Amino acid sequence: MIYYFSGCGNSKYVALELAKNVGDKLVFIPDAMKNGDFECNLKNNEMLGFVFPVYCWAPPQLVLDFISRLKINKTTVYTYFITTYGDNAGHTEKVFRAALKKHNIELSACLGIQMPETYVNMSGMDVDTKEVALQKINRAKDQLPELFETIADRRYLSDLEVGNNPFLKTYIVRPLFYKFLVTDKKWWTTNDCIGCGSCVSVCPLENISLNDNRRPEWKGNCTTCEACYHICPVHAIQFGKATKEKGQYQRFC
Ligand SMILES: Cc1cc2nc3c(=O)[nH]c(=O)nc-3n(C[C@H](O)[C@H](O)[C@H](O)COP(=O)(O)O)c2cc1C
């Protein structure tokens, strides 16, 4: 069983490739949450895997909330995650291990892979140049087969880029990030909006609808995954003043 979350397609790509490689069932976490499907019925000897992006040097809160609600039917034999990040993961592994404690599950493998940057809602943060994004994608494509082999062989491994000052980032900055920046109150559209509804269809949480003027409205359940921002064909979606003149990432999955 593989549970995954992805906003802009990087982790989705990894999850789809992983599922093809190991032949396990793939479940999109927002779908499971929407359907109230928290029963994780593992077959004998089945692995339990998670794929998600790093959000503020930890797994997205949505993934942690989902894990806390999961009902797992048996003792797991091999549990792992693969996470994608623009730079590094901070203490993602520690936070994830703590989330699994409730289920008395020990992680067997924690694997990370660098992918193009998607976060733009803070000053100084922008997408990678096209060249850097392409380099990251090509490198990831080269590295993924080895990651999948690690999992298929059920090896024990922790291989994540932790980066500098992980404690500060994960345990001090992250709570502030959720308090002030994980909100949809700051999303708005410029007059360039053409009312195409791409933002509505791409939102993984079904949190956007078009109003009578065919302008997007956010409904209060946003994880700031940035999917709506990046997909907009006319770059009309903005987050306060933070995204002025920032780039967009063309998702490849
Ligand atoms: C809300 C948010 C927070 C992020 N925080 C981090 C971070 O702490 N470290 C990092 O290296 N990348 C960070 N990123 C970048 C993503 O982890 C990276 O681009 C990831 O591959 C996106 O995956 P997705 O396309 O599946 O959504 C962040 C992205 C978002 C949207």
PDBQT file of the ligand as one rigid body, heavy atoms in Angstrom, charges set to zero:
ROOT
HETATM    1  C1  LIG A 301       4.221  24.869   1.417  1.00  0.00    +0.000 C 
HETATM    2  C2  LIG A 301       5.538  24.413   0.892  1.00  0.00    +0.000 A 
HETATM    3  C3  LIG A 301       6.631  24.290   1.746  1.00  0.00    +0.000 A 
HETATM    4  C4  LIG A 301       7.864  23.821   1.267  1.00  0.00    +0.000 A 
HETATM    5  N1  LIG A 301       8.903  23.660   2.144  1.00  0.00    +0.000 NA
HETATM    6  C5  LIG A 301      10.085  23.157   1.705  1.00  0.00    +0.000 A 
HETATM    7  C6  LIG A 301      11.174  22.925   2.611  1.00  0.00    +0.000 A 
HETATM    8  O1  LIG A 301      11.063  23.104   3.815  1.00  0.00    +0.000 OA
HETATM    9  N2  LIG A 301      12.329  22.460   2.108  1.00  0.00    +0.000 N 
HETATM   10  C7  LIG A 301      12.502  22.233   0.769  1.00  0.00    +0.000 A 
HETATM   11  O2  LIG A 301      13.600  21.839   0.362  1.00  0.00    +0.000 OA
HETATM   12  N3  LIG A 301      11.477  22.380  -0.107  1.00  0.00    +0.000 NA
HETATM   13  C8  LIG A 301      10.277  22.850   0.324  1.00  0.00    +0.000 A 
HETATM   14  N4  LIG A 301       9.233  23.016  -0.544  1.00  0.00    +0.000 N 
HETATM   15  C9  LIG A 301       9.401  22.575  -1.946  1.00  0.00    +0.000 C 
HETATM   16  C10 LIG A 301       8.759  21.228  -2.175  1.00  0.00    +0.000 C 
HETATM   17  O3  LIG A 301       9.034  20.330  -1.130  1.00  0.00    +0.000 OA
HETATM   18  C11 LIG A 301       9.201  20.582  -3.498  1.00  0.00    +0.000 C 
HETATM   19  O4  LIG A 301       9.157  21.484  -4.534  1.00  0.00    +0.000 OA
HETATM   20  C12 LIG A 301       8.364  19.352  -3.762  1.00  0.00    +0.000 C 
HETATM   21  O5  LIG A 301       8.995  18.566  -4.731  1.00  0.00    +0.000 OA
HETATM   22  C13 LIG A 301       6.946  19.688  -4.222  1.00  0.00    +0.000 C 
HETATM   23  O6  LIG A 301       6.243  18.494  -4.400  1.00  0.00    +0.000 OA
HETATM   24  P1  LIG A 301       4.856  18.378  -5.153  1.00  0.00    +0.000 P 
HETATM   25  O7  LIG A 301       5.125  18.834  -6.591  1.00  0.00    +0.000 OA
HETATM   26  O8  LIG A 301       4.546  16.935  -5.114  1.00  0.00    +0.000 OA
HETATM   27  O9  LIG A 301       3.877  19.238  -4.474  1.00  0.00    +0.000 OA
HETATM   28  C14 LIG A 301       8.014  23.489  -0.101  1.00  0.00    +0.000 A 
HETATM   29  C15 LIG A 301       6.908  23.626  -0.959  1.00  0.00    +0.000 A 
HETATM   30  C16 LIG A 301       5.692  24.079  -0.476  1.00  0.00    +0.000 A 
HETATM   31  C17 LIG A 301       4.528  24.211  -1.423  1.00  0.00    +0.000 C 
ENDROOT
TORSDOF 0
